[in-house]
Amino acid sequence: MGFTVSNASAKTARLLAETGASAATEPGGLEAVPSKAEIALFAVGICLAIIWLIRRIIYPRKLSLAKAPGRANTLTAAPVLILLVTLYLLSSVIMLPLHWSLGLEEVRAMVLAVTLDRIIWIVVSLLVAAECFRFGVRRGMGLSLRHWIYDTLRAAYAYLAIFPFCVGLAWITALLVPEQWVTPHPMLEAMYDLPAAWLVLLVLVTVVLVPVAEEILFRGLLQTMVRRYLRNAWAAVLLTSTIFALMHVATPHHIPALFALSVVIGYSYERSGRLLSPILIHAFFNGVSVAVFLARLL
């Protein structure tokens, strides 16, 4: 028999979400009484962030991104923005026939729609990148495992350093915005009643497929296109991060935290010129969020 969360646990989790006690769930999530693991992550993150700030004070040129690796390309605004809007709306279009024609429950239809949607994101984005980057997807856009150990360590450091700031921003924003804006992310909320097989699929999509698809599109295509027009790496990071955060309007109280996360991801892309570190930062973020959410339910 497939595993499902009990009604009592589901109601408790919903109550916590509705009262704002788990308002910081998506940005790595601290509830009213954080676990020891969350406190440890918070403490380690603060220490690493302080170390990073000291290093940037000593070596300020790295913060300027003046020597950020170039990415020769022919990306233009109209196709990239059309692609962004089209792909963003795609899951809703896919979900309708799955729900009505195939008779899938709404939650399961959403999971399957997001799965198909993000696969299409990846395929279409890679086709565009192969056409528009002078040196192709691997050398041009930076979808490479060439320095995977270094990029993995960079991603782990960056995630831990931004973790306390994301949690703090989400918590402060939840206090300031209207109560009805403080809601769990739809992907996390879908975990309440899913059986084991669907829950595993949702976790894989959230932790693996979503980071790969979104980083290829937002960092690989959008940020690169913006940098090409503005000729400034930081301007590209900030504008892309604004768009990235606003695209997550389903959880409005998380927008400031997601903006901060996106700035770190965009900065990492500009510093390395490779997408592995941004993908892993995003994956760590989603993975910890999912783990914390499931731990509270179970």
C-alpha positions in Angstrom: 0.0 0.0 0.0 1.4 3.4 -1.0 2.5 5.8 1.8 0.3 8.9 2.5 0.6 11.5 5.2 -2.1 11.0 7.9 -5.0 13.4 8.0 -3.9 14.6 11.4 -0.4 15.4 10.2 -1.8 17.1 7.1 -4.1 19.2 9.2 -1.3 20.1 11.5 1.0 21.1 8.6 -1.8 23.1 7.0 -2.5 24.9 10.3 1.2 25.8 10.7 1.3 27.1 7.2 -1.9 29.1 7.6 -0.7 30.7 10.9 2.7 31.6 9.4 4.6 29.3 11.7 6.2 27.7 8.7 6.4 30.9 6.6 10.0 30.3 5.8 9.5 26.8 4.4 10.7 27.4 0.9 13.9 29.4 1.7 15.3 26.5 3.6 12.6 26.9 6.2 12.7 27.7 10.0 9.5 27.1 11.9 8.6 28.7 15.2 10.7 26.1 17.1 13.6 25.3 14.7 15.3 21.9 14.8 18.9 21.5 15.9 19.9 20.8 12.3 18.3 24.1 11.2 20.0 26.0 14.0 23.4 24.4 13.0 22.8 25.4 9.3 22.0 28.9 10.4 25.1 29.2 12.5 27.4 27.7 9.9 25.9 30.0 7.3 26.5 33.1 9.3 30.1 32.1 9.9 30.7 31.4 6.2 29.0 34.6 5.1 31.3 36.6 7.5 34.4 34.9 6.1 33.2 35.6 2.5 32.6 39.3 3.3 36.1 39.6 4.9 37.6 38.1 1.8 35.7 40.4 -0.5 36.9 43.4 1.6 40.5 42.2 1.2 40.1 41.3 -2.5 37.4 43.7 -3.7 38.2 43.2 -7.4 36.5 39.8 -7.4 33.3 41.4 -6.2 33.2 43.8 -9.1 32.9 41.0 -11.7 35.1 43.2 -14.0 36.9 40.0 -15.1 33.8 37.8 -15.4 34.3 35.3 -18.2 32.7 36.4 -21.5 30.1 34.3 -23.3 30.1 35.0 -27.1 26.5 34.7 -28.3 23.8 36.1 -30.6 20.9 36.0 -28.1 18.4 38.8 -28.6 15.7 40.1 -26.2 12.4 39.2 -28.0 13.0 35.4 -28.5 14.4 34.9 -25.0 11.5 36.8 -23.3 8.9 35.0 -25.5 10.5 31.7 -24.6 10.5 32.6 -20.9 6.8 33.6 -20.9 5.8 30.6 -23.0 7.6 28.1 -20.9 6.3 29.7 -17.7 2.7 29.2 -18.8 3.3 25.7 -20.3 2.6 23.6 -17.2 -0.9 25.1 -16.8 -1.6 24.2 -20.5 -0.3 20.7 -20.0 -2.1 20.2 -16.8 -5.6 20.7 -18.2 -5.8 17.6 -20.5 -4.0 15.5 -17.9 -6.6 16.5 -15.3 -9.8 16.4 -17.5 -9.0 13.9 -20.3 -7.0 11.3 -18.5 -8.9 11.7 -15.2 -5.9 12.3 -13.0 -6.4 13.9 -9.7 -5.5 17.6 -9.7 -2.4 17.1 -7.5 -1.1 14.2 -9.6 -1.9 16.1 -12.8 0.2 19.0 -11.5 3.2 16.8 -10.7 3.1 15.2 -14.1 2.6 18.5 -15.9 5.6 20.1 -14.1 7.7 17.0 -15.0 6.8 17.3 -18.7 7.0 21.1 -18.6 10.6 21.1 -17.2 11.8 18.5 -19.6 10.5 20.7 -22.5 12.2 23.7 -20.8 15.5 21.9 -20.9 15.2 20.6 -24.5 14.0 23.9 -26.0 16.6 26.0 -24.0 19.4 23.7 -25.1 18.3 24.0 -28.7 18.3 27.8 -28.5 21.7 27.8 -26.7 23.3 25.5 -29.3 22.2 27.9 -32.0 23.1 31.1 -30.3 26.3 30.5 -28.4 29.4 30.7 -30.6 31.1 27.9 -28.8 28.1 25.7 -28.2 26.3 24.6 -25.1 29.3 23.1 -23.2 32.0 25.7 -23.9 29.8 28.7 -24.8 27.0 28.6 -22.2 29.1 26.6 -19.7 27.1 23.5 -19.2 30.2 21.5 -18.4 31.5 19.2 -15.7 35.1 20.2 -16.4 35.7 21.5 -12.8 32.9 19.6 -11.0 34.7 19.2 -7.7 35.5 22.9 -7.4 32.0 23.9 -8.6 30.4 21.5 -6.1 32.4 23.0 -3.2 31.6 26.5 -4.4 27.9 25.7 -4.6 27.9 24.2 -1.1 29.6 27.2 0.4 27.3 29.7 -1.4 24.2 27.9 -0.3 25.2 27.7 3.3 26.3 31.4 3.3 23.0 32.6 1.9 20.8 30.2 3.9 20.3 32.4 7.0 19.6 35.5 4.9 16.9 33.7 2.9 15.3 32.4 6.1 15.5 35.9 7.7 14.1 37.7 4.7 11.2 35.2 4.4 10.4 35.5 8.1 10.5 39.3 8.0 8.4 39.5 4.8 5.8 37.1 6.3 5.4 39.5 9.2 4.9 42.5 6.9 2.6 41.2 4.1 -1.1 40.4 4.4 -1.8 37.0 6.1 -3.4 35.6 2.9 0.0 36.0 1.1 1.7 33.6 3.5 1.1 30.2 1.8 3.3 27.1 1.3 4.7 26.6 -2.2 2.3 24.6 -4.3 4.9 21.9 -5.0 5.4 21.4 -1.2 1.7 21.6 -0.5 1.2 18.8 -3.0 3.2 16.4 -0.8 0.4 16.3 1.8 -1.6 13.4 0.3 0.6 11.9 -2.4 1.3 8.1 -2.4 5.0 7.0 -2.3 5.6 6.7 -6.0 4.2 10.1 -6.8 6.0 11.6 -3.8 9.4 10.3 -5.1 8.6 11.7 -8.5 7.8 15.1 -7.0 11.0 15.1 -5.0 13.1 14.2 -8.0 11.4 16.9 -10.1 11.9 19.5 -7.4 15.5 18.7 -6.5 16.9 17.7 -9.9 14.7 18.7 -12.9 13.6 22.1 -11.7 17.1 23.4 -10.9 18.5 22.2 -14.2 15.7 23.6 -16.3 15.5 27.0 -14.5 19.2 27.6 -14.4 19.7 26.8 -18.1 16.9 29.3 -18.9 17.3 32.0 -16.4 21.1 32.1 -16.0 22.3 30.4 -19.3 19.9 32.3 -21.6 18.3 35.3 -19.9 21.2 36.5 -17.8 23.6 36.1 -20.7 21.2 38.0 -23.0 20.8 40.8 -20.5 24.6 41.1 -20.0 25.1 41.3 -23.8 22.7 44.3 -24.0 23.8 46.1 -20.8 27.5 45.2 -21.0 27.6 44.9 -17.2 27.7 41.6 -15.3 26.1 43.0 -12.1 23.3 44.7 -14.0 22.5 41.4 -15.6 22.6 39.5 -12.3 20.3 42.0 -10.6 17.8 42.3 -13.5 17.6 38.5 -14.0 17.2 38.0 -10.2 14.3 40.4 -10.2 12.6 38.5 -13.0 13.4 35.2 -11.4 11.9 36.3 -8.0 8.7 37.8 -9.6 8.1 34.6 -11.6 7.5 32.9 -8.2 4.5 35.0 -7.4 2.6 31.9 -6.2 4.4 32.5 -2.9 4.7 36.3 -2.7 6.2 36.4 0.8 9.2 34.5 -0.5 10.0 37.0 -3.3 12.7 38.9 -1.4 14.4 35.7 -0.2 14.3 34.3 -3.8 15.8 37.5 -5.1 18.7 37.2 -2.6 19.2 33.5 -3.6 19.1 34.4 -7.3 21.7 37.1 -6.8 24.1 34.5 -5.3 23.3 32.1 -8.1 23.8 34.7 -10.8 27.1 35.9 -9.2 28.4 32.4 -9.1 27.6 32.0 -12.8 29.4 35.2 -13.7 32.4 34.3 -11.6 32.9 30.8 -13.0 31.3 31.0 -16.4 29.8 27.5 -15.8 26.3 26.4 -14.9 27.1 23.5 -12.6 27.5 25.7 -9.5 24.2 27.6 -10.1 22.4 24.4 -10.7 23.8 22.8 -7.5 23.0 25.9 -5.4 19.4 25.8 -6.6 19.3 22.0 -6.0 20.7 22.4 -2.4 18.1 25.1 -1.8 15.2 23.0 -3.0 16.5 19.8 -1.4 16.8 21.2 2.1 13.4 22.9 1.7 11.8 19.5 0.8 13.7 17.7 3.5 12.6 20.2 6.2 9.0 20.1 5.0 8.8 16.3 4.9 10.4 16.1 8.4 7.7 18.4 9.8 5.0 16.3 8.2 6.4 12.9 9.3 
